[in-house]
């Protein structure tokens, strides 16, 4: 009986030692270092190729930066990521940055452009080939898929409708993932607008044809940008400058090495070479911010009652919302 009690006491002591040893191991086990910067980007958005080029070419490592990337479905989701503190910087459309920045008071600043153009309004191939849909006015009363209400593509669609004497009220809009748009086309839902490479892939798959490219809606229109949260800019301007320098270096590398950049894009997207090449050739990669273009976006958004701002406030807001001094600074890369 005494020996049994001693055994139980010994077992209890051993258990206590094991528990405290485990706590000690957890307490002193080395944890992964926090990244220097967390960068958001959109899923399979060829507009944001500069980020992938920078990663593949080791540009972040050369600058001694550890980077964590976070993927989002569209720009509105990414703005919510900024709001939730998930990311410090990000590649996204200028339109969602404006819309959510104003309406939801999400504090970000545009630092550089990522690209111009590179979207398309696509229609069901058999309807296009038969001449049933040959003009945007043929879409009256039909459903058009779009990536979201606060996206560049939604803005371009509204602009294209207006240019044709129509308004968004003359069609039905349905939000969808770009990956699902082409396979969802029907007689009643015959069109979609999306960023590349999804239009080019739909065309290669024989599902849709371009009714109008975004460059024909608005030549050299602003599209994706590189933005950062205002708190991160204030707290770590050195890292911000490094990331913008790398973005500029990567964008210039794309322009100087288009065939190599295309190879990176093909491996990244996992699509056929001809499809990616078609999409690639519809995009203009440029880090210079088109301030007048972003102003046009904002005025249109105000006039369409999408954002809540008086036209008299536009200039003052954009002076705070755009800061291209990082992109124009002498590059240390």
C-alpha positions in Angstrom: 0.0 0.0 0.0 2.8 2.4 0.9 4.8 1.4 -2.2 1.7 2.0 -4.4 1.3 5.5 -2.8 4.9 6.3 -3.4 4.6 5.2 -7.1 1.6 7.4 -7.5 3.4 10.4 -6.0 6.5 9.7 -8.2 4.2 9.6 -11.3 2.6 12.9 -10.3 6.0 14.5 -9.9 7.2 13.2 -13.3 4.0 14.5 -14.9 4.5 17.9 -13.4 8.1 18.0 -14.7 7.0 16.9 -18.2 4.3 19.7 -18.3 6.6 22.4 -17.2 9.3 21.1 -19.5 6.8 21.4 -22.4 5.9 24.9 -21.4 9.6 25.8 -21.3 10.2 24.3 -24.7 7.3 26.3 -26.2 8.4 29.5 -24.5 12.0 29.3 -25.7 11.4 27.6 -29.1 12.6 30.1 -31.8 9.7 31.7 -33.6 9.9 32.7 -37.3 10.9 36.3 -37.7 8.1 38.7 -38.8 8.4 39.8 -42.4 9.7 43.3 -43.2 6.6 43.9 -45.3 3.4 42.1 -46.2 2.3 42.7 -49.8 -1.2 42.0 -51.2 -1.9 41.1 -54.8 -4.8 39.8 -56.9 -5.2 36.2 -57.9 -3.8 35.5 -61.4 -3.7 39.2 -62.3 -1.2 39.6 -65.1 -1.3 43.4 -64.5 0.8 42.7 -61.4 3.6 40.8 -63.1 6.2 43.1 -61.5 5.7 41.5 -58.2 6.3 38.0 -59.6 9.3 39.3 -61.6 10.8 40.8 -58.4 10.3 37.5 -56.5 11.7 35.3 -59.3 14.8 37.5 -59.9 15.6 37.7 -56.2 15.2 41.5 -56.0 13.7 41.4 -52.5 16.6 39.3 -51.2 19.1 41.6 -52.8 17.6 44.5 -50.8 17.6 42.4 -47.6 13.9 42.4 -47.4 11.8 39.5 -46.1 8.3 39.6 -47.8 5.1 37.8 -47.1 2.5 37.9 -49.9 -1.3 37.7 -49.4 -3.6 36.9 -52.3 -7.1 38.4 -52.8 -10.0 37.9 -55.2 -10.4 41.5 -56.2 -9.4 45.0 -55.2 -12.3 45.6 -52.8 -11.3 42.5 -50.8 -7.7 43.7 -50.7 -8.8 47.1 -49.4 -10.6 45.2 -46.6 -7.3 43.5 -46.0 -5.6 46.9 -45.5 -8.4 47.8 -43.2 -8.0 44.6 -41.2 -4.2 45.1 -40.9 -3.5 42.0 -42.9 -1.1 43.8 -45.3 1.2 46.8 -45.4 1.4 47.4 -49.1 -0.4 46.0 -52.1 -1.0 45.8 -55.8 -4.7 46.6 -56.7 -6.8 48.6 -59.0 -7.0 52.4 -58.7 -10.8 52.3 -58.7 -11.2 50.1 -55.6 -8.5 52.1 -53.8 -10.5 55.3 -54.5 -13.9 53.8 -53.8 -13.1 52.1 -50.5 -10.6 54.7 -49.5 -13.3 57.4 -49.6 -16.5 55.5 -48.7 -15.0 53.3 -46.0 -12.2 55.7 -45.0 -9.5 53.1 -45.4 -6.3 55.1 -45.2 -4.0 54.2 -48.1 -1.8 56.1 -50.5 -1.0 55.3 -54.2 2.8 55.3 -54.6 3.3 54.1 -58.2 1.4 52.7 -61.2 1.6 49.1 -62.1 0.1 49.1 -65.6 -2.2 50.8 -68.1 -5.0 49.0 -70.1 -5.2 45.2 -70.0 -8.9 44.4 -69.6 -11.6 43.5 -72.1 -15.4 43.2 -72.5 -16.0 39.7 -73.9 -19.1 38.2 -75.5 -20.2 34.6 -76.1 -18.4 33.4 -79.2 -21.3 31.8 -81.1 -23.4 35.0 -80.6 -20.5 37.1 -81.8 -19.8 35.0 -84.8 -23.4 35.0 -85.8 -23.6 38.8 -85.6 -26.2 38.7 -82.8 -23.9 40.8 -80.7 -21.6 43.1 -82.6 -22.0 46.3 -80.6 -22.3 47.1 -76.9 -25.9 48.3 -77.5 -26.8 44.7 -78.4 -26.3 44.0 -74.7 -29.3 46.0 -73.6 -31.4 43.9 -71.2 -28.7 41.3 -70.9 -26.6 40.2 -67.9 -22.9 41.1 -67.9 -20.5 39.5 -65.4 -18.1 41.8 -63.6 -15.5 41.3 -60.8 -17.2 43.6 -58.3 -18.8 47.1 -57.9 -15.5 48.7 -56.7 -13.2 47.5 -59.5 -11.6 49.1 -62.5 -13.5 46.8 -64.8 -16.8 47.9 -63.4 -15.8 51.5 -64.0 -14.7 50.7 -67.6 -18.0 49.0 -68.2 -20.0 52.0 -67.0 -17.8 54.3 -69.2 -18.3 52.1 -72.3 -22.1 52.0 -71.7 -22.1 55.8 -71.4 -20.1 56.2 -74.6 -22.7 54.1 -76.4 -25.6 56.2 -75.2 -26.6 53.7 -72.5 -26.3 53.6 -68.8 -25.7 50.8 -66.3 -29.5 50.7 -65.8 -29.9 49.3 -69.3 -28.2 46.0 -68.4 -28.0 43.6 -65.5 -24.8 43.3 -63.6 -23.8 40.1 -61.8 -20.6 39.7 -59.8 -18.5 36.7 -60.5 -14.9 35.4 -60.1 -13.0 36.1 -63.4 -12.1 32.4 -63.3 -15.8 31.5 -63.7 -17.0 34.1 -66.1 -16.4 32.5 -69.5 -17.9 29.1 -68.6 -21.0 30.9 -67.3 -22.0 32.6 -70.5 -25.5 32.0 -71.9 -27.8 33.7 -74.3 -29.3 35.8 -71.5 -25.9 36.3 -69.8 -23.7 36.7 -72.9 -20.9 39.0 -71.7 -18.2 39.6 -69.1 -15.5 42.1 -68.4 -12.3 41.1 -66.6 -8.6 41.7 -66.4 -6.0 39.7 -68.3 -5.3 36.9 -68.7 -9.0 35.8 -68.4 -10.2 37.4 -71.6 -7.3 35.9 -73.6 -8.0 32.5 -72.0 -11.7 32.6 -72.9 -10.7 33.5 -76.4 -8.2 30.7 -76.7 -10.7 28.2 -75.3 -13.3 29.2 -78.0 -15.8 30.5 -75.4 -15.8 34.2 -76.1 -14.5 37.0 -78.3 -13.5 40.5 -77.4 -16.3 43.0 -78.1 -14.1 45.9 -77.0 -10.6 46.1 -75.4 -10.2 48.5 -72.5 -7.7 50.5 -74.4 -10.4 51.2 -77.0 -12.7 52.4 -74.2 -10.0 54.7 -72.8 -6.5 54.7 -74.3 -3.8 54.3 -71.7 -6.2 54.3 -68.9 -4.8 53.8 -65.4 -5.4 50.4 -64.0 -3.4 48.7 -61.2 -1.3 50.6 -58.8 1.1 50.0 -55.9 -0.3 51.4 -52.7 0.6 51.3 -49.0 -1.2 51.9 -45.7 -0.6 55.4 -44.3 0.4 53.9 -41.0 3.1 51.8 -42.7 4.4 54.8 -44.7 4.6 56.8 -41.5 6.2 54.0 -39.5 8.7 52.6 -42.0 9.4 54.9 -44.9 12.8 53.2 -45.6 11.1 49.9 -46.3 8.5 51.7 -48.4 11.2 53.2 -50.5 12.9 49.9 -51.0 9.7 48.2 -52.2 8.9 51.0 -54.6 12.5 50.9 -55.9 12.1 47.1 -56.5 8.8 47.7 -58.2 10.3 50.2 -60.5 13.3 48.0 -61.2 11.0 45.0 -62.0 8.8 47.1 -64.2 11.8 48.3 -66.2 13.1 44.8 -66.4 9.8 43.7 -68.0 10.1 46.4 -70.6 13.7 45.5 -71.4 13.3 41.7 -71.3 9.8 41.0 -72.7 10.5 37.4 -73.7 12.0 36.5 -70.3 9.1 38.3 -68.6 6.7 36.3 -70.7 8.3 33.1 -69.6 7.9 34.1 -66.0 4.2 34.9 -66.7 3.6 31.6 -68.3 5.1 29.6 -65.4 3.2 31.8 -62.9 -0.2 31.5 -64.6 0.1 27.9 -65.8 -1.6 28.7 -69.0 -0.7 28.1 -72.7 2.1 30.2 -74.1 -0.1 31.7 -76.9 -2.8 32.6 -74.4 -0.4 34.4 -72.0 1.3 36.1 -74.9 -2.0 37.5 -76.2 -2.8 38.8 -72.7 0.7 40.2 -72.2 0.6 42.2 -75.4 -2.6 43.9 -74.3 -1.0 45.4 -71.2 1.3 48.4 -70.8 3.6 48.1 -67.9 4.6 51.5 -66.4 5.3 52.7 -62.9 4.6 56.4 -63.6 1.3 57.5 -62.0 -1.3 59.0 -64.4 -2.6 61.6 -62.0 -5.0 63.1 -64.5 -6.4 59.7 -65.3 -7.0 58.9 -61.6 -8.7 62.3 -61.3 -11.0 61.3 -64.3 -11.8 58.0 -62.4 -12.7 60.0 -59.3 -14.9 62.5 -61.0 -16.8 59.8 -62.9 -17.3 57.8 -59.6 -18.7 61.0 -58.0 -21.0 61.7 -60.9 -22.2 58.1 -60.8 -22.9 58.4 -57.1 -20.5 55.6 -56.3 -18.4 57.6 -54.0 -19.5 60.3 -51.5 -17.5 63.4 -52.3 -18.1 66.9 -53.5 -16.4 67.8 -56.8 -14.8 70.8 -55.1 -12.9 68.4 -52.8 -11.2 66.4 -55.6 -7.9 68.3 -55.9 -7.2 68.4 -52.2 -8.1 64.7 -51.8 -5.8 63.6 -54.6 -2.9 65.7 -53.3 -3.1 63.5 -50.2 -4.1 60.2 -51.9 -1.2 60.1 -54.5 2.4 60.4 -53.6 4.7 59.6 -56.4 7.8 61.0 -54.8 8.9 57.5 -53.9 8.7 56.3 -57.5 10.5 59.4 -58.8 13.3 59.3 -56.2 16.8 58.3 -57.2 16.7 54.5 -57.2 19.2 52.8 -54.9 18.6 49.4 -56.6 
